[in-house]
Amino acid sequence: MSGGSTTLKSLSLDAFQVELQRWLENPNRKPLLLKGIRQSGKTYLLKQLFASSFPATHYFDLKMNSTACEAFLSGNLDPELILQELEFIAGTTIDLSRELLILDEIQSCPQAITALKYFCEFMPGSFIAAAGSLLGVHLSQEPFPVGKVDITNVDPLDFKEFLSATGEEQARSFLDKASPRKPLPQTVHKRIWQIYGHYLAVGGMPEAVQVYINTVQNGEWTAYNAVRAVQEHLVDGWISDIAKHSGKTNALHIEKVWTSLPSQLGRDFDGNTNRFRFKGVIPGRKSFRDLEGPISWLQKARMVNLVPVINRGETPVSVWEKQSLFKLFVHDTAILRYMAGIPLKDTRVFNPGFYRGWVAENAVAQELVANGLRKLHCWVERNSEIEFLLDGTSGTVPVEVKSGINTRSRSLSVFKKKYNPDVSIKLGAWNFSEGDGVLHLPLYAAYKIPELIR
Protein backbone atom coordinates (compact mmCIF):
# COMPACT_ATOMS: atom_id res chain seq x y z
CA MET A 1 0.00 0.00 0.00
CA SER A 2 1.30 3.42 -0.89
CA GLY A 3 1.39 6.32 1.52
CA GLY A 4 -1.52 8.58 2.36
CA SER A 5 -0.53 11.26 -0.13
CA THR A 6 -2.46 9.47 -2.88
CA THR A 7 -5.90 10.90 -3.59
CA LEU A 8 -8.86 9.78 -5.62
CA LYS A 9 -7.77 12.24 -8.32
CA SER A 10 -5.42 9.48 -9.48
CA LEU A 11 -8.37 7.31 -10.46
CA SER A 12 -8.32 6.19 -14.05
CA LEU A 13 -12.04 5.46 -14.33
CA ASP A 14 -11.30 4.18 -17.81
CA ALA A 15 -14.75 3.34 -19.05
CA PHE A 16 -16.24 6.53 -17.67
CA GLN A 17 -13.59 8.74 -19.24
CA VAL A 18 -13.97 7.01 -22.59
CA GLU A 19 -17.72 7.55 -22.45
CA LEU A 20 -17.30 11.23 -21.54
CA GLN A 21 -14.79 11.74 -24.34
CA ARG A 22 -17.18 10.16 -26.79
CA TRP A 23 -19.92 12.53 -25.58
CA LEU A 24 -17.62 15.56 -25.88
CA GLU A 25 -16.68 14.72 -29.46
CA ASN A 26 -20.22 13.97 -30.64
CA PRO A 27 -21.60 17.01 -32.53
CA ASN A 28 -25.12 15.63 -31.98
CA ARG A 29 -24.67 15.32 -28.23
CA LYS A 30 -27.70 15.55 -25.97
CA PRO A 31 -27.74 16.70 -22.34
CA LEU A 32 -25.78 14.19 -20.25
CA LEU A 33 -27.52 12.60 -17.26
CA LEU A 34 -25.51 10.71 -14.62
CA LYS A 35 -27.37 8.05 -12.64
CA GLY A 36 -25.98 6.40 -9.53
CA ILE A 37 -26.53 5.70 -5.87
CA ARG A 38 -25.96 8.53 -3.41
CA GLN A 39 -22.27 9.20 -2.65
CA SER A 40 -21.07 7.26 -5.71
CA GLY A 41 -18.93 10.18 -6.88
CA LYS A 42 -21.15 11.78 -9.52
CA THR A 43 -20.49 15.35 -8.37
CA TYR A 44 -16.75 14.77 -8.10
CA LEU A 45 -16.63 13.30 -11.60
CA LEU A 46 -18.39 16.32 -13.09
CA LYS A 47 -16.76 19.11 -11.08
CA GLN A 48 -13.20 17.80 -10.84
CA LEU A 49 -12.63 15.29 -13.61
CA PHE A 50 -14.95 16.41 -16.39
CA ALA A 51 -14.85 20.18 -15.89
CA SER A 52 -11.14 20.33 -16.71
CA SER A 53 -12.06 19.85 -20.39
CA PHE A 54 -13.75 23.27 -20.53
CA PRO A 55 -12.56 26.88 -20.32
CA ALA A 56 -15.31 27.59 -17.78
CA THR A 57 -17.82 25.59 -15.74
CA HIS A 58 -21.09 26.82 -14.25
CA TYR A 59 -22.31 24.70 -11.32
CA PHE A 60 -25.79 24.81 -9.79
CA ASP A 61 -26.92 22.55 -6.94
CA LEU A 62 -30.69 22.49 -7.41
CA LYS A 63 -31.24 21.01 -3.96
CA MET A 64 -29.24 23.60 -2.03
CA ASN A 65 -29.86 26.56 -4.35
CA SER A 66 -33.62 27.11 -4.37
CA THR A 67 -33.19 30.26 -6.45
CA ALA A 68 -31.59 28.27 -9.25
CA CYS A 69 -34.42 25.75 -9.10
CA GLU A 70 -36.94 28.58 -9.46
CA ALA A 71 -35.49 29.33 -12.89
CA PHE A 72 -37.22 26.13 -14.03
CA LEU A 73 -40.48 26.69 -12.13
CA SER A 74 -41.87 29.68 -14.01
CA GLY A 75 -43.82 27.41 -16.34
CA ASN A 76 -41.87 28.67 -19.31
CA LEU A 77 -39.51 25.94 -20.56
CA ASP A 78 -37.85 28.14 -23.19
CA PRO A 79 -34.12 27.26 -22.85
CA GLU A 80 -33.01 30.80 -23.66
CA LEU A 81 -35.13 32.29 -20.88
CA ILE A 82 -33.96 29.64 -18.41
CA LEU A 83 -30.36 30.32 -19.38
CA GLN A 84 -30.85 34.06 -18.92
CA GLU A 85 -32.14 33.49 -15.38
CA LEU A 86 -29.22 31.21 -14.54
CA GLU A 87 -26.80 33.85 -15.87
CA PHE A 88 -28.48 36.46 -13.68
CA ILE A 89 -28.18 34.19 -10.62
CA ALA A 90 -24.53 33.40 -11.35
CA GLY A 91 -23.66 36.98 -12.28
CA THR A 92 -21.92 35.91 -15.48
CA THR A 93 -22.58 34.84 -19.05
CA ILE A 94 -22.88 31.17 -19.97
CA ASP A 95 -21.77 30.07 -23.43
CA LEU A 96 -23.10 26.52 -23.86
CA SER A 97 -21.24 26.09 -27.15
CA ARG A 98 -17.92 25.91 -25.28
CA GLU A 99 -18.62 26.05 -21.52
CA LEU A 100 -20.11 23.38 -19.28
CA LEU A 101 -23.36 23.79 -17.36
CA ILE A 102 -23.73 21.35 -14.44
CA LEU A 103 -27.15 20.81 -12.85
CA ASP A 104 -26.53 18.77 -9.71
CA GLU A 105 -29.20 17.09 -7.54
CA ILE A 106 -31.57 17.49 -10.46
CA GLN A 107 -34.05 15.08 -8.90
CA SER A 108 -34.92 17.88 -6.45
CA CYS A 109 -36.28 19.95 -9.33
CA PRO A 110 -38.34 17.68 -11.64
CA GLN A 111 -39.09 20.57 -13.99
CA ALA A 112 -35.37 20.80 -14.70
CA ILE A 113 -35.45 17.19 -15.91
CA THR A 114 -38.30 18.11 -18.26
CA ALA A 115 -36.35 21.17 -19.42
CA LEU A 116 -33.52 18.95 -20.70
CA LYS A 117 -35.82 17.93 -23.55
CA TYR A 118 -36.11 21.50 -24.75
CA PHE A 119 -32.39 22.19 -24.43
CA CYS A 120 -31.90 19.14 -26.65
CA GLU A 121 -34.44 20.33 -29.22
CA PHE A 122 -33.75 24.09 -29.34
CA MET A 123 -30.09 24.29 -28.29
CA PRO A 124 -28.64 21.07 -29.75
CA GLY A 125 -25.03 20.26 -29.04
CA SER A 126 -24.97 22.26 -25.82
CA PHE A 127 -22.61 21.17 -23.06
CA ILE A 128 -25.09 20.37 -20.29
CA ALA A 129 -24.48 17.66 -17.66
CA ALA A 130 -26.90 16.73 -14.89
CA ALA A 131 -26.64 14.36 -11.94
CA GLY A 132 -28.75 13.30 -9.01
CA SER A 133 -29.36 10.66 -6.38
CA LEU A 134 -32.30 8.27 -6.68
CA LEU A 135 -32.85 9.39 -10.25
CA GLY A 136 -34.24 5.98 -11.18
CA VAL A 137 -36.92 6.42 -8.53
CA HIS A 138 -37.76 10.00 -9.47
CA LEU A 139 -37.77 9.39 -13.20
CA SER A 140 -40.45 6.76 -12.78
CA GLN A 141 -42.72 9.42 -11.25
CA GLU A 142 -42.10 12.37 -13.58
CA PRO A 143 -42.40 12.94 -17.34
CA PHE A 144 -39.06 11.88 -18.75
CA PRO A 145 -37.43 13.32 -21.88
CA VAL A 146 -37.20 9.97 -23.66
CA GLY A 147 -34.59 10.05 -26.41
CA LYS A 148 -33.55 13.58 -25.47
CA VAL A 149 -30.74 12.80 -23.01
CA ASP A 150 -27.60 10.67 -22.96
CA ILE A 151 -27.61 8.53 -19.80
CA THR A 152 -24.44 7.29 -18.08
CA ASN A 153 -24.41 5.05 -15.01
CA VAL A 154 -21.93 5.68 -12.19
CA ASP A 155 -21.01 2.56 -10.23
CA PRO A 156 -18.70 1.99 -7.24
CA LEU A 157 -15.01 1.68 -8.07
CA ASP A 158 -14.08 -1.70 -9.46
CA PHE A 159 -10.89 -3.46 -8.43
CA LYS A 160 -8.64 -2.05 -11.15
CA GLU A 161 -9.74 1.46 -10.19
CA PHE A 162 -9.04 0.64 -6.53
CA LEU A 163 -5.51 -0.33 -7.52
CA SER A 164 -4.99 3.03 -9.22
CA ALA A 165 -6.60 4.97 -6.39
CA THR A 166 -4.34 3.40 -3.77
CA GLY A 167 -1.17 3.94 -5.77
CA GLU A 168 -0.74 0.33 -6.85
CA GLU A 169 -0.11 1.24 -10.49
CA GLN A 170 2.65 -1.34 -10.92
CA ALA A 171 0.32 -4.12 -9.78
CA ARG A 172 -2.37 -2.80 -12.10
CA SER A 173 0.05 -2.73 -15.02
CA PHE A 174 0.91 -6.40 -14.46
CA LEU A 175 -2.77 -7.28 -14.14
CA ASP A 176 -3.91 -5.37 -17.22
CA LYS A 177 -1.39 -7.29 -19.34
CA ALA A 178 -2.18 -10.73 -17.85
CA SER A 179 -4.41 -13.29 -19.55
CA PRO A 180 -5.11 -17.05 -19.45
CA ARG A 181 -2.24 -17.43 -21.91
CA LYS A 182 0.01 -15.07 -19.93
CA PRO A 183 -0.18 -15.83 -16.19
CA LEU A 184 1.15 -13.46 -13.58
CA PRO A 185 4.44 -14.11 -11.79
CA GLN A 186 3.47 -15.92 -8.61
CA THR A 187 4.86 -13.17 -6.38
CA VAL A 188 2.67 -10.62 -8.19
CA HIS A 189 -0.37 -12.89 -7.97
CA LYS A 190 0.08 -13.22 -4.19
CA ARG A 191 0.48 -9.47 -3.78
CA ILE A 192 -2.60 -8.63 -5.83
CA TRP A 193 -4.59 -11.28 -3.96
CA GLN A 194 -3.62 -9.51 -0.72
CA ILE A 195 -4.73 -6.14 -2.08
CA TYR A 196 -7.98 -7.74 -3.23
CA GLY A 197 -8.67 -8.65 0.39
CA HIS A 198 -8.34 -4.99 1.32
CA TYR A 199 -10.68 -4.05 -1.54
CA LEU A 200 -13.40 -6.43 -0.36
CA ALA A 201 -13.28 -4.82 3.07
CA VAL A 202 -13.06 -1.19 1.90
CA GLY A 203 -15.28 -1.45 -1.18
CA GLY A 204 -15.72 0.94 -4.05
CA MET A 205 -17.64 3.84 -2.53
CA PRO A 206 -15.34 6.86 -3.10
CA GLU A 207 -15.61 8.25 0.43
CA ALA A 208 -14.68 4.90 1.98
CA VAL A 209 -11.71 4.53 -0.37
CA GLN A 210 -10.51 8.06 0.36
CA VAL A 211 -10.74 7.53 4.12
CA TYR A 212 -8.77 4.29 3.78
CA ILE A 213 -6.05 6.06 1.78
CA ASN A 214 -5.87 8.90 4.33
CA THR A 215 -5.64 6.65 7.41
CA VAL A 216 -3.83 3.46 6.40
CA GLN A 217 -0.45 4.97 7.26
CA ASN A 218 -1.66 4.90 10.89
CA GLY A 219 -2.16 1.15 10.70
CA GLU A 220 -4.69 -1.12 9.00
CA TRP A 221 -6.82 -1.52 12.13
CA THR A 222 -7.22 2.27 12.37
CA ALA A 223 -8.00 2.48 8.65
CA TYR A 224 -10.62 -0.26 8.73
CA ASN A 225 -12.36 1.27 11.74
CA ALA A 226 -12.49 4.59 9.89
CA VAL A 227 -13.88 2.84 6.81
CA ARG A 228 -16.55 1.07 8.86
CA ALA A 229 -17.67 4.44 10.23
CA VAL A 230 -18.09 5.68 6.65
CA GLN A 231 -20.01 2.55 5.68
CA GLU A 232 -22.33 2.98 8.64
CA HIS A 233 -22.92 6.60 7.64
CA LEU A 234 -23.66 5.61 4.03
CA VAL A 235 -26.13 2.87 4.99
CA ASP A 236 -27.91 5.19 7.44
CA GLY A 237 -28.15 7.80 4.67
CA TRP A 238 -29.64 5.34 2.20
CA ILE A 239 -32.21 4.21 4.76
CA SER A 240 -33.09 7.87 5.34
CA ASP A 241 -33.53 8.27 1.58
CA ILE A 242 -35.92 5.32 1.59
CA ALA A 243 -38.02 6.96 4.31
CA LYS A 244 -37.96 10.34 2.59
CA HIS A 245 -38.77 9.29 -0.95
CA SER A 246 -41.12 6.30 -0.73
CA GLY A 247 -43.87 7.00 1.78
CA LYS A 248 -44.13 5.66 5.35
CA THR A 249 -45.67 2.22 4.71
CA ASN A 250 -43.69 1.49 1.57
CA ALA A 251 -40.51 2.68 3.28
CA LEU A 252 -40.86 0.05 5.99
CA HIS A 253 -41.24 -2.67 3.36
CA ILE A 254 -38.29 -1.44 1.30
CA GLU A 255 -36.08 -1.25 4.39
CA LYS A 256 -37.03 -4.81 5.40
CA VAL A 257 -36.12 -6.13 1.94
CA TRP A 258 -32.82 -4.19 2.04
CA THR A 259 -31.81 -5.38 5.51
CA SER A 260 -32.77 -8.99 4.67
CA LEU A 261 -30.15 -9.27 1.91
CA PRO A 262 -27.28 -10.74 3.98
CA SER A 263 -29.53 -13.48 5.35
CA GLN A 264 -31.04 -14.02 1.91
CA LEU A 265 -27.63 -14.54 0.32
CA GLY A 266 -26.26 -16.71 3.14
CA ARG A 267 -29.36 -18.64 4.16
CA ASP A 268 -27.74 -22.06 3.61
CA PHE A 269 -24.48 -23.01 5.30
CA ASP A 270 -22.89 -24.57 2.22
CA GLY A 271 -21.42 -21.26 1.07
CA ASN A 272 -23.72 -20.92 -1.94
CA THR A 273 -25.80 -17.88 -2.80
CA ASN A 274 -29.52 -18.47 -2.65
CA ARG A 275 -32.32 -17.16 -4.76
CA PHE A 276 -34.50 -14.57 -3.09
CA ARG A 277 -37.22 -15.98 -0.85
CA PHE A 278 -40.28 -13.84 -0.24
CA LYS A 279 -41.71 -15.52 2.86
CA GLY A 280 -40.64 -14.06 6.18
CA VAL A 281 -39.28 -10.75 4.88
CA ILE A 282 -42.43 -8.71 5.57
CA PRO A 283 -45.02 -10.09 8.02
CA GLY A 284 -48.05 -11.35 6.15
CA ARG A 285 -46.39 -11.00 2.74
CA LYS A 286 -45.13 -14.13 1.04
CA SER A 287 -45.33 -13.73 -2.75
CA PHE A 288 -43.42 -11.92 -5.47
CA ARG A 289 -46.39 -9.67 -6.08
CA ASP A 290 -46.28 -8.57 -2.41
CA LEU A 291 -42.62 -7.58 -2.61
CA GLU A 292 -42.33 -6.52 -6.24
CA GLY A 293 -42.69 -2.82 -5.42
CA PRO A 294 -39.95 -2.66 -2.74
CA ILE A 295 -37.57 -4.72 -4.87
CA SER A 296 -38.20 -2.52 -7.90
CA TRP A 297 -37.54 0.59 -5.78
CA LEU A 298 -34.16 -0.77 -4.66
CA GLN A 299 -33.28 -1.58 -8.26
CA LYS A 300 -34.17 1.91 -9.46
CA ALA A 301 -32.16 3.41 -6.61
CA ARG A 302 -29.22 1.24 -7.82
CA MET A 303 -28.82 -0.28 -4.36
CA VAL A 304 -29.13 -3.86 -5.63
CA ASN A 305 -28.22 -5.91 -8.69
CA LEU A 306 -30.95 -8.38 -9.68
CA VAL A 307 -29.84 -11.62 -11.35
CA PRO A 308 -32.64 -13.81 -12.78
CA VAL A 309 -32.38 -17.57 -12.19
CA ILE A 310 -33.07 -19.56 -15.37
CA ASN A 311 -33.24 -23.28 -16.15
CA ARG A 312 -32.18 -23.28 -19.79
CA GLY A 313 -28.79 -22.38 -21.23
CA GLU A 314 -29.53 -21.54 -24.87
CA THR A 315 -28.95 -18.01 -26.05
CA PRO A 316 -30.52 -15.51 -25.77
CA VAL A 317 -30.79 -16.45 -22.13
CA SER A 318 -33.22 -13.63 -21.28
CA VAL A 319 -36.11 -15.54 -22.89
CA TRP A 320 -35.93 -18.13 -20.08
CA GLU A 321 -36.46 -15.63 -17.28
CA LYS A 322 -39.25 -16.09 -14.74
CA GLN A 323 -40.28 -12.93 -12.98
CA SER A 324 -40.28 -14.42 -9.49
CA LEU A 325 -36.97 -16.35 -9.67
CA PHE A 326 -33.86 -14.27 -9.04
CA LYS A 327 -30.97 -13.45 -6.74
CA LEU A 328 -30.40 -10.00 -5.26
CA PHE A 329 -26.85 -8.77 -4.75
CA VAL A 330 -25.77 -5.61 -2.92
CA HIS A 331 -24.24 -2.95 -5.18
CA ASP A 332 -21.01 -2.84 -3.14
CA THR A 333 -19.53 -5.99 -1.56
CA ALA A 334 -17.94 -4.14 1.36
CA ILE A 335 -21.37 -2.71 2.23
CA LEU A 336 -22.72 -6.28 2.21
CA ARG A 337 -19.91 -7.32 4.57
CA TYR A 338 -20.76 -4.42 6.86
CA MET A 339 -24.47 -5.29 6.83
CA ALA A 340 -23.66 -8.95 7.53
CA GLY A 341 -21.37 -8.06 10.43
CA ILE A 342 -18.31 -9.83 9.00
CA PRO A 343 -15.44 -9.10 11.45
CA LEU A 344 -13.14 -6.21 10.66
CA LYS A 345 -10.07 -8.33 11.40
CA ASP A 346 -11.04 -10.65 8.55
CA THR A 347 -8.93 -8.88 5.93
CA ARG A 348 -7.70 -12.02 4.22
CA VAL A 349 -9.81 -12.63 1.15
CA PHE A 350 -11.64 -15.76 2.21
CA ASN A 351 -10.97 -17.00 5.70
CA PRO A 352 -12.75 -20.24 6.55
CA GLY A 353 -16.40 -19.35 6.99
CA PHE A 354 -19.73 -20.14 5.40
CA TYR A 355 -20.04 -16.61 4.04
CA ARG A 356 -17.04 -16.72 1.71
CA GLY A 357 -19.03 -18.19 -1.23
CA TRP A 358 -21.71 -15.54 -1.34
CA VAL A 359 -19.20 -12.74 -0.75
CA ALA A 360 -17.30 -14.00 -3.80
CA GLU A 361 -20.45 -14.10 -5.94
CA ASN A 362 -21.50 -10.62 -4.86
CA ALA A 363 -18.02 -9.30 -5.69
CA VAL A 364 -18.11 -10.86 -9.18
CA ALA A 365 -21.60 -9.47 -9.85
CA GLN A 366 -20.36 -6.02 -8.81
CA GLU A 367 -17.37 -6.21 -11.17
CA LEU A 368 -19.43 -7.43 -14.13
CA VAL A 369 -22.03 -4.69 -13.70
CA ALA A 370 -19.37 -1.99 -13.31
CA ASN A 371 -17.79 -3.12 -16.57
CA GLY A 372 -20.94 -2.99 -18.66
CA LEU A 373 -22.49 -6.45 -18.25
CA ARG A 374 -25.74 -5.38 -16.63
CA LYS A 375 -27.85 -8.34 -17.79
CA LEU A 376 -26.61 -11.20 -15.66
CA HIS A 377 -28.28 -14.59 -15.21
CA CYS A 378 -27.80 -17.62 -12.99
CA TRP A 379 -28.37 -21.13 -14.41
CA VAL A 380 -29.91 -23.90 -12.29
CA GLU A 381 -30.96 -27.28 -13.67
CA ARG A 382 -31.69 -30.15 -11.32
CA ASN A 383 -28.69 -30.30 -8.99
CA SER A 384 -26.36 -28.22 -11.15
CA GLU A 385 -25.77 -24.49 -10.87
CA ILE A 386 -23.62 -21.97 -12.73
CA GLU A 387 -23.34 -18.67 -10.88
CA PHE A 388 -23.41 -16.39 -13.94
CA LEU A 389 -24.52 -16.93 -17.51
CA LEU A 390 -23.61 -14.28 -20.07
CA ASP A 391 -24.52 -13.58 -23.69
CA GLY A 392 -21.23 -13.57 -25.60
CA THR A 393 -20.65 -12.83 -29.27
CA SER A 394 -20.33 -16.55 -30.01
CA GLY A 395 -23.15 -17.72 -27.74
CA THR A 396 -23.78 -18.41 -24.07
CA VAL A 397 -20.81 -18.10 -21.72
CA PRO A 398 -20.95 -19.89 -18.32
CA VAL A 399 -18.99 -18.25 -15.50
CA GLU A 400 -18.42 -20.40 -12.43
CA VAL A 401 -17.29 -18.78 -9.18
CA LYS A 402 -15.18 -20.59 -6.59
CA SER A 403 -14.07 -18.94 -3.37
CA GLY A 404 -11.01 -21.16 -2.99
CA ILE A 405 -8.58 -23.25 -5.06
CA ASN A 406 -10.74 -26.34 -5.56
CA THR A 407 -10.95 -26.65 -9.35
CA ARG A 408 -13.42 -29.55 -9.43
CA SER A 409 -16.60 -28.46 -11.16
CA ARG A 410 -19.36 -30.97 -11.77
CA SER A 411 -21.89 -28.26 -12.69
CA LEU A 412 -19.66 -26.76 -15.36
CA SER A 413 -19.08 -30.23 -16.83
CA VAL A 414 -22.84 -30.79 -16.98
CA PHE A 415 -23.41 -27.44 -18.66
CA LYS A 416 -20.63 -27.97 -21.21
CA LYS A 417 -21.88 -31.44 -22.12
CA LYS A 418 -25.44 -30.23 -22.61
CA TYR A 419 -24.90 -26.83 -24.28
CA ASN A 420 -21.37 -27.04 -25.73
CA PRO A 421 -20.34 -23.37 -25.17
CA ASP A 422 -17.41 -22.00 -27.16
CA VAL A 423 -16.05 -20.26 -24.07
CA SER A 424 -16.27 -21.26 -20.39
CA ILE A 425 -14.80 -19.29 -17.49
CA LYS A 426 -13.88 -20.25 -13.93
CA LEU A 427 -13.01 -17.72 -11.25
CA GLY A 428 -11.20 -18.68 -8.05
CA ALA A 429 -8.10 -18.25 -5.94
CA TRP A 430 -5.76 -19.48 -8.69
CA ASN A 431 -3.55 -17.67 -11.19
CA PHE A 432 -4.44 -17.22 -14.88
CA SER A 433 -4.42 -20.41 -16.99
CA GLU A 434 -6.44 -22.28 -19.61
CA GLY A 435 -7.17 -25.89 -20.44
CA ASP A 436 -9.92 -28.22 -21.67
CA GLY A 437 -11.80 -25.30 -23.17
CA VAL A 438 -11.96 -23.44 -19.84
CA LEU A 439 -10.37 -20.05 -19.07
CA HIS A 440 -9.21 -19.82 -15.45
CA LEU A 441 -9.05 -16.34 -13.94
CA PRO A 442 -8.34 -15.16 -10.39
CA LEU A 443 -11.39 -13.63 -8.73
CA TYR A 444 -9.75 -10.21 -8.76
CA ALA A 445 -9.66 -10.30 -12.58
CA ALA A 446 -13.43 -10.56 -13.08
CA TYR A 447 -13.34 -7.13 -14.74
CA LYS A 448 -11.55 -8.75 -17.70
CA ILE A 449 -14.49 -11.00 -18.58
CA PRO A 450 -16.24 -8.54 -20.94
CA GLU A 451 -13.16 -8.32 -23.19
CA LEU A 452 -12.83 -12.12 -23.22
CA ILE A 453 -16.36 -12.82 -24.43
CA ARG A 454 -16.70 -10.11 -27.05
SULLINFEN-V287450 format. One record per helix or strand. SS is the DSSP state (H for helix, E for strand). FROM is the first residue (numbers start at 1). LEN is the number of residues. If there is no record, write none. Layout:
BEGIN
ss->{SS;SS}
from->{FROM;FROM}
len->{LEN;LEN}
END
This chain:
BEGIN
ss->{H;H;E;H;E;H;H;E;H;H;E;H;E;H;H;E;E;H;H;H;H;H;E;E;H;E;H;E;H;H;E;E;E;H;E;E;E;H}
from->{8;14;31;42;57;66;79;100;106;110;128;135;149;159;169;179;182;186;206;220;248;261;282;285;288;304;317;326;333;356;377;384;395;410;424;433;438;443}
len->{3;12;5;12;5;5;12;5;3;13;5;5;5;7;9;1;1;17;13;26;12;5;1;1;13;7;4;5;8;15;5;9;7;10;5;3;5;11}
END
